[in-house]
Amino acid sequence: MLILAIDTALDACSAAVLDTETAELRAQESLPMKRGHAEALMPLIARVMQSANLAFTALDRIAVTVGPGSFTGLRVGISAARGLALAARRPAVGLTTLSAYAAAIVGQSRSVPVMSAIDARHDHVYFQIVAGDGSQLVRPQVASIDEAIAASQFGAPHLVGNAANILAGRWPKDAPQPIAVDAQPAPDIGWVAWLGAAANPDTTPARPFYLRAPDAKPAAQLQLAAQAASS
């Protein structure tokens, strides 16, 4: 199976082509960035596909991170994945950024829980906790940093994600200390591809996975709110 993986959810613009038959990435590229995903993504995908020496119709499916993450970044990646899937007549699947973070750690030790965390700002994080075998212990959710730490009741965890250092810095001294802290700015695009290969297109659609409403409101919505307030 040939998978094109795309990630624009956080602080990178990434794409890769995975060949599951050889268990190798035929091509990959990742550019660190906080903004500018919309301008960078399609040229990056074109370079990756050229390096893999593949036409889009040769792909079996397209995988994309669907959140939590930057609302703007998510729209860029998901729109690209849907458009390419439609043009190539291939399925598009969506994977959460939290699961992509955890995938690189799961299996290293079946006894160590993995806590994925993404900075949600305002002293909050998006997080989930899975067991060492990948089974869910705490579902994906948004919570205050203190509430997220309190939810870790399964032994010393392996922290991963762009908020890993934030959690580690607030970790109580009298609690089991994290065994590792992997503060990655974005998920490994290779693991996004592998999760995409394992996903069921019928149950993992390429659509945004929001755990809370966006902070920014469209101009029309703000105007209506102002009118309502003044009436």
SULMONOR-V811905 format. One record per pair of residues at least 12 apart in sequence whose ideal C-beta (glycine too) atoms are under 8 Angstrom apart, sorted by the first residue. I is the first residue (numbers start at 1). J is the second residue. D is the distance in whole Angstrom. If there is no record, write none. Layout:
[[I	J	D] [I	J	D]]
This chain:
[[1	18	8] [1	19	8] [1	20	4] [1	21	7] [1	60	5] [1	61	7] [1	197	6] [2	17	6] [2	18	7] [2	19	6] [2	20	8] [2	26	8] [2	54	7] [2	58	6] [2	59	5] [2	60	5] [3	17	7] [3	18	4] [3	20	7] [3	59	7] [3	60	7] [3	61	6] [3	62	7] [3	63	6] [3	193	5] [3	196	5] [3	197	5] [4	16	8] [4	17	6] [4	45	7] [4	48	8] [4	49	7] [4	56	8] [4	59	5] [4	61	8] [4	62	5] [4	63	7] [4	84	7] [4	193	8] [5	17	8] [5	18	7] [5	62	8] [5	63	5] [5	64	7] [5	189	6] [5	190	8] [5	192	4] [5	193	4] [5	196	6] [6	41	7] [6	45	7] [6	62	7] [6	63	7] [6	64	4] [6	65	7] [6	77	5] [6	80	6] [6	81	5] [6	192	8] [7	30	8] [7	64	7] [7	65	5] [7	77	6] [7	97	8] [7	100	7] [7	186	6] [7	187	6] [7	189	5] [7	192	5] [8	37	4] [8	41	6] [8	65	7] [8	70	8] [8	73	4] [8	74	7] [8	76	5] [8	77	4] [8	80	8] [9	65	4] [9	66	8] [9	67	6] [9	68	8] [9	69	3] [9	70	6] [9	73	5] [9	74	6] [9	77	7] [9	97	5] [9	186	7] [9	187	8] [10	69	5] [10	70	6] [10	73	7] [10	97	6] [10	118	7] [10	162	6] [10	185	6] [10	186	4] [10	187	8] [11	32	6] [11	33	7] [11	34	5] [11	162	7] [11	185	4] [11	186	5] [12	30	5] [12	31	6] [12	32	5] [12	33	7] [12	185	6] [12	186	4] [12	189	8] [13	30	7] [13	31	5] [13	33	6] [13	36	8] [13	37	5] [13	40	5] [13	41	6] [13	44	6] [14	28	7] [14	29	7] [14	30	4] [14	31	7] [14	44	8] [14	186	7] [14	189	4] [14	192	8] [15	28	7] [15	29	6] [15	41	8] [15	44	6] [15	45	5] [15	48	5] [15	189	7] [16	28	4] [16	29	8] [16	48	7] [16	189	4] [16	190	6] [16	192	7] [16	193	5] [17	48	6] [17	49	7] [17	52	4] [17	54	6] [17	59	8] [17	193	8] [18	190	7] [18	193	4] [18	194	7] [18	196	8] [18	197	6] [20	197	5] [25	190	6] [25	193	7] [26	51	8] [26	52	4] [26	53	8] [26	54	7] [27	48	5] [27	49	7] [27	51	4] [27	52	4] [28	48	7] [28	189	6] [28	190	7] [29	44	6] [29	47	6] [29	48	5] [29	51	8] [30	186	7] [30	189	6] [31	44	7] [32	185	7] [32	186	8] [35	72	8] [37	72	7] [37	73	5] [37	76	5] [37	77	7] [38	72	8] [38	76	5] [41	76	6] [41	77	7] [41	80	6] [42	80	7] [45	80	7] [45	84	8] [56	84	6] [56	87	7] [56	88	4] [56	90	8] [57	88	5] [57	89	8] [57	90	8] [59	88	6] [59	90	5] [60	90	7] [61	85	8] [61	90	5] [61	91	5] [61	92	7] [61	93	6] [61	196	6] [61	197	8] [61	201	7] [62	81	5] [62	84	6] [62	85	5] [62	88	8] [62	90	6] [62	91	7] [62	92	5] [62	93	7] [62	196	8] [62	206	8] [63	81	8] [63	92	8] [63	93	5] [63	94	8] [63	95	6] [63	192	6] [63	193	6] [63	195	7] [63	196	2] [63	197	8] [63	199	7] [64	77	5] [64	78	6] [64	80	8] [64	81	4] [64	92	7] [64	93	8] [64	94	6] [64	95	7] [64	192	8] [64	196	8] [64	206	5] [65	77	6] [65	94	7] [65	95	6] [65	96	7] [65	97	5] [65	100	6] [65	187	7] [65	192	6] [66	78	6] [66	94	4] [66	95	7] [66	96	6] [66	97	8] [66	206	6] [66	207	6] [66	208	6] [66	209	4] [67	96	7] [67	97	6] [67	208	5] [67	209	4] [67	210	6] [67	211	8] [68	96	7] [68	97	6] [68	98	7] [68	118	5] [68	120	7] [68	126	4] [68	140	7] [68	142	7] [68	209	7] [68	210	7] [68	211	5] [69	97	5] [69	118	7] [71	208	8] [71	210	8] [71	214	5] [71	216	7] [74	208	5] [75	208	7] [78	94	7] [78	206	6] [78	207	7] [78	208	6] [81	94	8] [81	206	5] [82	206	6] [85	206	7] [91	201	4] [92	201	8] [92	205	8] [92	206	4] [93	196	5] [93	199	4] [93	200	8] [93	201	5] [93	204	5] [93	205	7] [93	206	6] [94	199	8] [94	204	5] [94	205	6] [94	206	4] [94	207	6] [94	209	7] [95	192	6] [95	195	5] [95	196	6] [95	199	6] [95	204	7] [96	128	8] [96	140	6] [96	209	5] [97	116	8] [97	118	6] [97	187	6] [98	116	4] [98	118	7] [98	126	7] [98	127	7] [98	128	5] [98	140	5] [98	161	7] [99	116	7] [99	128	8] [99	195	6] [100	187	4] [100	188	7] [100	191	5] [100	192	5] [100	195	6] [101	116	4] [101	118	8] [101	160	5] [101	161	5] [101	184	7] [101	187	5] [102	114	5] [102	116	5] [102	128	7] [102	130	5] [102	134	7] [102	160	7] [103	187	8] [103	188	8] [103	191	4] [103	194	7] [103	195	6] [104	160	7] [104	182	8] [104	187	8] [104	188	5] [104	191	5] [105	158	5] [105	160	6] [105	182	7] [106	130	6] [106	132	7] [106	133	7] [106	134	4] [107	132	7] [107	133	7] [107	134	7] [108	132	7] [108	158	8] [109	132	5] [109	158	8] [110	131	7] [110	132	4] [110	133	5] [111	132	6] [111	155	7] [112	132	5] [112	155	7] [112	156	7] [112	157	7] [112	158	5] [112	179	6] [113	129	6] [113	130	7] [113	131	6] [113	132	7] [113	137	6] [113	152	7] [113	154	4] [113	155	6] [113	157	5] [113	158	7] [114	129	7] [114	130	5] [114	131	8] [114	132	7] [114	157	7] [114	158	5] [114	160	6] [115	127	6] [115	128	8] [115	129	5] [115	148	8] [115	152	6] [115	157	4] [115	158	7] [115	159	5] [115	160	7] [115	167	7] [115	178	8] [116	128	5] [116	129	8] [116	130	8] [116	160	5] [116	161	5] [117	148	7] [117	159	7] [117	160	8] [117	161	4] [117	162	8] [117	163	4] [117	164	6] [117	166	7] [117	167	5] [118	161	5] [118	162	6] [118	163	6] [119	162	6] [119	163	4] [119	166	6] [120	142	5] [120	163	8] [120	211	8] [120	212	7] [121	215	8] [123	144	6] [123	145	6] [124	142	6] [124	143	6] [124	144	6] [124	145	7] [125	142	7] [125	143	7] [125	144	8] [125	145	6] [125	148	5] [125	163	5] [125	166	7] [125	167	7] [126	140	7] [126	141	7] [126	142	5] [126	163	8] [126	211	6] [127	140	7] [127	141	7] [127	142	8] [127	143	7] [127	148	5] [127	151	8] [127	161	8] [127	163	8] [128	140	4] [128	141	7] [129	151	7] [129	152	6] [129	154	7] [129	157	7] [131	154	7] [137	154	6] [138	151	5] [138	152	8] [140	209	8] [140	211	6] [141	211	6] [142	211	4] [142	212	5] [145	166	6] [145	167	7] [145	170	5] [146	170	7] [148	167	7] [149	167	6] [149	170	6] [149	171	6] [149	172	7] [149	175	8] [152	175	8] [155	176	6] [156	176	4] [156	177	6] [156	178	6] [156	179	5] [157	178	6] [157	179	7] [158	178	7] [158	179	6] [158	180	5] [158	182	7] [159	178	5] [159	180	7] [159	181	5] [159	182	7] [160	181	8] [160	182	4] [160	184	7] [161	182	8] [161	183	7] [161	184	7] [162	183	7] [162	184	7] [162	185	5] [162	186	7] [164	181	5] [164	182	6] [164	183	4] [164	184	8] [165	181	6] [165	183	4] [168	181	5]]
